[in-house]
Amino acid sequence: MSLKAQVDSDIKKAMLAKNKEELEALRSIKSMILLAETEKGSVSEITSDTENKLLMKAAKQRKESADIFQQQNRADLAGRELFQLEVINRYLPKQLSVEELTAELKKILAEVGATGPQDVGKVMGTATKKLAGQAEGKMISEVVKKLLAS
């Protein structure tokens, strides 16, 4: 089932359950999908890779917003953003743990032949493509820099 169809189905369930918060989060996901589909120069159906990128972007936005709201002592708004993040995470592929990410990155380091900090760019290009949707770019970058520094 495509992400769009799955979200549509979940919207109907949330409407029947009268769950306003979940409905709001699901509608924002659907809105992102529709915008991507109608974007100039795009194909009518978006790929699962594009769907993952959209979801990762939305998750990152929600996380950053929640952090800002918490810094400003706005627990009500932070809670709303965190709830939406939770809903978005349901549709994302399972995120790699730090240990799993480190193991994958070690394989990529060997593949690319990276030896030191000067090779971060080479590794990041390959790693972000292979691990798209499975880990955040910031997390990948931190682990790569740590591995190449040692």
LOGUGU-376943 format. One record per residue (C-alpha): residue number from 1; residue in three letters; y, x, z. Coordinates in steps of 0.1 Angstrom, whole numbers. Each point is the difference from the previous one (the first is absolute). Layout:
% residues N
<node><k>NUM</k><r>ALA</r><py>Y</py><px>X</px><pz>Z</pz></node>
...
//
This chain:
% residues 150
<node><k>1</k><r>MET</r><py>0</py><px>0</px><pz>0</pz></node>
<node><k>2</k><r>SER</r><py>34</py><px>13</px><pz>-9</pz></node>
<node><k>3</k><r>LEU</r><py>26</py><px>7</px><pz>27</pz></node>
<node><k>4</k><r>LYS</r><py>22</py><px>-28</px><pz>-14</pz></node>
<node><k>5</k><r>ALA</r><py>-28</py><px>-26</px><pz>2</pz></node>
<node><k>6</k><r>GLN</r><py>-10</py><px>12</px><pz>34</pz></node>
<node><k>7</k><r>VAL</r><py>36</py><px>-3</px><pz>13</pz></node>
<node><k>8</k><r>ASP</r><py>3</py><px>-35</px><pz>-16</pz></node>
<node><k>9</k><r>SER</r><py>-32</py><px>-11</px><pz>18</pz></node>
<node><k>10</k><r>ASP</r><py>13</py><px>14</px><pz>33</pz></node>
<node><k>11</k><r>ILE</r><py>34</py><px>-17</px><pz>-5</pz></node>
<node><k>12</k><r>LYS</r><py>-18</py><px>-34</px><pz>-3</pz></node>
<node><k>13</k><r>LYS</r><py>-20</py><px>7</px><pz>32</pz></node>
<node><k>14</k><r>ALA</r><py>32</py><px>10</px><pz>18</pz></node>
<node><k>15</k><r>MET</r><py>17</py><px>-32</px><pz>-12</pz></node>
<node><k>16</k><r>LEU</r><py>-28</py><px>-21</px><pz>12</pz></node>
<node><k>17</k><r>ALA</r><py>0</py><px>18</px><pz>34</pz></node>
<node><k>18</k><r>LYS</r><py>38</py><px>-4</px><pz>2</pz></node>
<node><k>19</k><r>ASN</r><py>2</py><px>38</px><pz>7</pz></node>
<node><k>20</k><r>LYS</r><py>37</py><px>7</px><pz>-9</pz></node>
<node><k>21</k><r>GLU</r><py>0</py><px>37</px><pz>8</pz></node>
<node><k>22</k><r>GLU</r><py>-31</py><px>7</px><pz>-21</pz></node>
<node><k>23</k><r>LEU</r><py>13</py><px>-22</px><pz>-28</pz></node>
<node><k>24</k><r>GLU</r><py>32</py><px>20</px><pz>-1</pz></node>
<node><k>25</k><r>ALA</r><py>-18</py><px>33</px><pz>-2</pz></node>
<node><k>26</k><r>LEU</r><py>-24</py><px>-12</px><pz>-27</pz></node>
<node><k>27</k><r>ARG</r><py>29</py><px>-14</px><pz>-21</pz></node>
<node><k>28</k><r>SER</r><py>18</py><px>33</px><pz>1</pz></node>
<node><k>29</k><r>ILE</r><py>-32</py><px>17</px><pz>-13</pz></node>
<node><k>30</k><r>LYS</r><py>-3</py><px>-26</px><pz>-28</pz></node>
<node><k>31</k><r>SER</r><py>37</py><px>5</px><pz>-8</pz></node>
<node><k>32</k><r>MET</r><py>-5</py><px>37</px><pz>-4</pz></node>
<node><k>33</k><r>ILE</r><py>-30</py><px>-6</px><pz>-23</pz></node>
<node><k>34</k><r>LEU</r><py>19</py><px>-25</px><pz>-22</pz></node>
<node><k>35</k><r>LEU</r><py>30</py><px>24</px><pz>-2</pz></node>
<node><k>36</k><r>ALA</r><py>-23</py><px>28</px><pz>-12</pz></node>
<node><k>37</k><r>GLU</r><py>-17</py><px>-23</px><pz>-26</pz></node>
<node><k>38</k><r>THR</r><py>34</py><px>-11</px><pz>-14</pz></node>
<node><k>39</k><r>GLU</r><py>16</py><px>34</px><pz>1</pz></node>
<node><k>40</k><r>LYS</r><py>14</py><px>11</px><pz>-33</pz></node>
<node><k>41</k><r>GLY</r><py>-26</py><px>20</px><pz>-20</pz></node>
<node><k>42</k><r>SER</r><py>-29</py><px>-9</px><pz>22</pz></node>
<node><k>43</k><r>VAL</r><py>-33</py><px>-15</px><pz>-11</pz></node>
<node><k>44</k><r>SER</r><py>-6</py><px>-36</px><pz>11</pz></node>
<node><k>45</k><r>GLU</r><py>-29</py><px>9</px><pz>24</pz></node>
<node><k>46</k><r>ILE</r><py>6</py><px>29</px><pz>24</pz></node>
<node><k>47</k><r>THR</r><py>-28</py><px>24</px><pz>8</pz></node>
<node><k>48</k><r>SER</r><py>-16</py><px>4</px><pz>34</pz></node>
<node><k>49</k><r>ASP</r><py>16</py><px>35</px><pz>2</pz></node>
<node><k>50</k><r>THR</r><py>35</py><px>-16</px><pz>-5</pz></node>
<node><k>51</k><r>GLU</r><py>-9</py><px>-27</px><pz>26</pz></node>
<node><k>52</k><r>ASN</r><py>-9</py><px>28</px><pz>25</pz></node>
<node><k>53</k><r>LYS</r><py>33</py><px>18</px><pz>-7</pz></node>
<node><k>54</k><r>LEU</r><py>19</py><px>-33</px><pz>6</pz></node>
<node><k>55</k><r>LEU</r><py>-18</py><px>-6</px><pz>33</pz></node>
<node><k>56</k><r>MET</r><py>5</py><px>36</px><pz>12</pz></node>
<node><k>57</k><r>LYS</r><py>37</py><px>-3</px><pz>-8</pz></node>
<node><k>58</k><r>ALA</r><py>3</py><px>-33</px><pz>19</pz></node>
<node><k>59</k><r>ALA</r><py>-20</py><px>14</px><pz>29</pz></node>
<node><k>60</k><r>LYS</r><py>23</py><px>30</px><pz>2</pz></node>
<node><k>61</k><r>GLN</r><py>31</py><px>-22</px><pz>-1</pz></node>
<node><k>62</k><r>ARG</r><py>-13</py><px>-22</px><pz>28</pz></node>
<node><k>63</k><r>LYS</r><py>-9</py><px>30</px><pz>21</pz></node>
<node><k>64</k><r>GLU</r><py>35</py><px>16</px><pz>-5</pz></node>
<node><k>65</k><r>SER</r><py>17</py><px>-33</px><pz>7</pz></node>
<node><k>66</k><r>ALA</r><py>-20</py><px>-5</px><pz>32</pz></node>
<node><k>67</k><r>ASP</r><py>9</py><px>35</px><pz>12</pz></node>
<node><k>68</k><r>ILE</r><py>37</py><px>-7</px><pz>-6</pz></node>
<node><k>69</k><r>PHE</r><py>-1</py><px>-33</px><pz>18</pz></node>
<node><k>70</k><r>GLN</r><py>-18</py><px>16</px><pz>30</pz></node>
<node><k>71</k><r>GLN</r><py>27</py><px>27</px><pz>2</pz></node>
<node><k>72</k><r>GLN</r><py>26</py><px>-27</px><pz>1</pz></node>
<node><k>73</k><r>ASN</r><py>-18</py><px>-20</px><pz>27</pz></node>
<node><k>74</k><r>ARG</r><py>-8</py><px>-29</px><pz>-23</pz></node>
<node><k>75</k><r>ALA</r><py>-36</py><px>-7</px><pz>11</pz></node>
<node><k>76</k><r>ASP</r><py>1</py><px>-35</px><pz>-17</pz></node>
<node><k>77</k><r>LEU</r><py>7</py><px>15</px><pz>-35</pz></node>
<node><k>78</k><r>ALA</r><py>-23</py><px>30</px><pz>6</pz></node>
<node><k>79</k><r>GLY</r><py>-28</py><px>-24</px><pz>9</pz></node>
<node><k>80</k><r>ARG</r><py>5</py><px>-20</px><pz>-32</pz></node>
<node><k>81</k><r>GLU</r><py>-1</py><px>32</px><pz>-21</pz></node>
<node><k>82</k><r>LEU</r><py>-31</py><px>12</px><pz>18</pz></node>
<node><k>83</k><r>PHE</r><py>-18</py><px>-33</px><pz>-6</pz></node>
<node><k>84</k><r>GLN</r><py>9</py><px>2</px><pz>-37</pz></node>
<node><k>85</k><r>LEU</r><py>-13</py><px>35</px><pz>-1</pz></node>
<node><k>86</k><r>GLU</r><py>-33</py><px>-12</px><pz>16</pz></node>
<node><k>87</k><r>VAL</r><py>-3</py><px>-26</px><pz>-28</pz></node>
<node><k>88</k><r>ILE</r><py>7</py><px>25</px><pz>-27</pz></node>
<node><k>89</k><r>ASN</r><py>-26</py><px>24</px><pz>15</pz></node>
<node><k>90</k><r>ARG</r><py>-27</py><px>-26</px><pz>-5</pz></node>
<node><k>91</k><r>TYR</r><py>3</py><px>4</px><pz>-38</pz></node>
<node><k>92</k><r>LEU</r><py>2</py><px>38</px><pz>0</pz></node>
<node><k>93</k><r>PRO</r><py>-31</py><px>21</px><pz>-4</pz></node>
<node><k>94</k><r>LYS</r><py>-13</py><px>16</px><pz>32</pz></node>
<node><k>95</k><r>GLN</r><py>24</py><px>29</px><pz>10</pz></node>
<node><k>96</k><r>LEU</r><py>-16</py><px>34</px><pz>5</pz></node>
<node><k>97</k><r>SER</r><py>0</py><px>14</px><pz>35</pz></node>
<node><k>98</k><r>VAL</r><py>16</py><px>35</px><pz>6</pz></node>
<node><k>99</k><r>GLU</r><py>-35</py><px>16</px><pz>0</pz></node>
<node><k>100</k><r>GLU</r><py>-11</py><px>-17</px><pz>-33</pz></node>
<node><k>101</k><r>LEU</r><py>34</py><px>8</px><pz>-16</pz></node>
<node><k>102</k><r>THR</r><py>-3</py><px>37</px><pz>11</pz></node>
<node><k>103</k><r>ALA</r><py>-35</py><px>2</px><pz>-15</pz></node>
<node><k>104</k><r>GLU</r><py>11</py><px>-16</px><pz>-33</pz></node>
<node><k>105</k><r>LEU</r><py>30</py><px>23</px><pz>-2</pz></node>
<node><k>106</k><r>LYS</r><py>-22</py><px>31</px><pz>6</pz></node>
<node><k>107</k><r>LYS</r><py>-20</py><px>-10</px><pz>-30</pz></node>
<node><k>108</k><r>ILE</r><py>32</py><px>-4</px><pz>-21</pz></node>
<node><k>109</k><r>LEU</r><py>13</py><px>34</px><pz>13</pz></node>
<node><k>110</k><r>ALA</r><py>-32</py><px>17</px><pz>-13</pz></node>
<node><k>111</k><r>GLU</r><py>2</py><px>-20</px><pz>-33</pz></node>
<node><k>112</k><r>VAL</r><py>36</py><px>10</px><pz>-7</pz></node>
<node><k>113</k><r>GLY</r><py>-5</py><px>36</px><pz>14</pz></node>
<node><k>114</k><r>ALA</r><py>29</py><px>-3</px><pz>24</pz></node>
<node><k>115</k><r>THR</r><py>5</py><px>30</px><pz>23</pz></node>
<node><k>116</k><r>GLY</r><py>33</py><px>-3</px><pz>17</pz></node>
<node><k>117</k><r>PRO</r><py>32</py><px>-20</px><pz>7</pz></node>
<node><k>118</k><r>GLN</r><py>12</py><px>7</px><pz>-36</pz></node>
<node><k>119</k><r>ASP</r><py>-28</py><px>-22</px><pz>-13</pz></node>
<node><k>120</k><r>VAL</r><py>11</py><px>-32</px><pz>18</pz></node>
<node><k>121</k><r>GLY</r><py>13</py><px>-16</px><pz>-32</pz></node>
<node><k>122</k><r>LYS</r><py>-32</py><px>5</px><pz>-19</pz></node>
<node><k>123</k><r>VAL</r><py>-21</py><px>-14</px><pz>28</pz></node>
<node><k>124</k><r>MET</r><py>23</py><px>-30</px><pz>6</pz></node>
<node><k>125</k><r>GLY</r><py>-1</py><px>-11</px><pz>-36</pz></node>
<node><k>126</k><r>THR</r><py>-38</py><px>-1</px><pz>-1</pz></node>
<node><k>127</k><r>ALA</r><py>-3</py><px>-14</px><pz>36</pz></node>
<node><k>128</k><r>THR</r><py>24</py><px>-29</px><pz>-4</pz></node>
<node><k>129</k><r>LYS</r><py>-19</py><px>-11</px><pz>-32</pz></node>
<node><k>130</k><r>LYS</r><py>-34</py><px>3</px><pz>16</pz></node>
<node><k>131</k><r>LEU</r><py>9</py><px>-15</px><pz>33</pz></node>
<node><k>132</k><r>ALA</r><py>24</py><px>-28</px><pz>-12</pz></node>
<node><k>133</k><r>GLY</r><py>-3</py><px>-30</px><pz>23</pz></node>
<node><k>134</k><r>GLN</r><py>-22</py><px>18</px><pz>25</pz></node>
<node><k>135</k><r>ALA</r><py>27</py><px>20</px><pz>18</pz></node>
<node><k>136</k><r>GLU</r><py>38</py><px>2</px><pz>1</pz></node>
<node><k>137</k><r>GLY</r><py>17</py><px>27</px><pz>-19</pz></node>
<node><k>138</k><r>LYS</r><py>17</py><px>13</px><pz>32</pz></node>
<node><k>139</k><r>MET</r><py>-33</py><px>3</px><pz>18</pz></node>
<node><k>140</k><r>ILE</r><py>-15</py><px>18</px><pz>-30</pz></node>
<node><k>141</k><r>SER</r><py>29</py><px>24</px><pz>-2</pz></node>
<node><k>142</k><r>GLU</r><py>-2</py><px>9</px><pz>37</pz></node>
<node><k>143</k><r>VAL</r><py>-37</py><px>8</px><pz>-2</pz></node>
<node><k>144</k><r>VAL</r><py>4</py><px>20</px><pz>-32</pz></node>
<node><k>145</k><r>LYS</r><py>28</py><px>21</px><pz>16</pz></node>
<node><k>146</k><r>LYS</r><py>-21</py><px>6</px><pz>31</pz></node>
<node><k>147</k><r>LEU</r><py>-31</py><px>10</px><pz>-20</pz></node>
<node><k>148</k><r>LEU</r><py>20</py><px>24</px><pz>-23</pz></node>
<node><k>149</k><r>ALA</r><py>19</py><px>15</px><pz>29</pz></node>
<node><k>150</k><r>SER</r><py>-32</py><px>12</px><pz>17</pz></node>
//
